[in-house]
Amino acid sequence: MNKKKKIKFTLHAEDKLKRLMRIGVTKEKILEIIEKPEKVVNGYSGRRIAPGLLGEDLILRYMKKERGKLW
């Protein structure tokens, strides 16, 4: 059984989402990028970063944690 994982936004992410919504970016688009990243790249200190295109000149970059570990 493939159980969908709960996505929790930090306060910083919620604030950013409010600003993005003012320019037409939907929460559904953000969730789509999070759930199905096009690629995952290495960041600083062993972090894994998943970028996603929000618009012609706007990129979402996020880090995710699962059970206390970076993925």
LONUSE-426924 format. One record per residue (C-alpha): residue in three letters; x, y, z. Coordinates in steps of 0.5 Angstrom, whole numbers, plus 500, padded with zeros to 3 digits. Layout:
<atoms>
ALAXYZ...
</atoms>
This chain:
<atoms>
MET500500500ASN503507498LYS501512503LYS502519502LYS506523507LYS504529510ILE507535508LYS508541514PHE510548512THR515552517LEU512559519HIS518561514ALA515557508GLU508559510ASP510567510LYS513566503LEU507562500LYS503568502ARG507572498LEU508568492MET500567492ARG500575491ILE504574484GLY499568482VAL503562485THR498557488LYS499552494GLU498546489LYS503548484ILE508548491LEU506541493GLU506538486ILE514541486ILE515538493GLU511531491LYS515530484PRO521534484GLU525534477LYS532533480VAL535533487VAL542536488ASN547537493GLY547543498TYR552545503SER553541509GLY550534506ARG544538505ARG539535499ILE536541495ALA530540490PRO529546485GLY523547481LEU520552476LEU515556479GLY515561473GLU519563467ASP524567472LEU522564479ILE525558482LEU523554488ARG528551492TYR527547498MET530542503LYS526536506LYS526532513GLU524526514ARG523523521GLY529528523LYS534526517LEU535530511TRP533526505
</atoms>
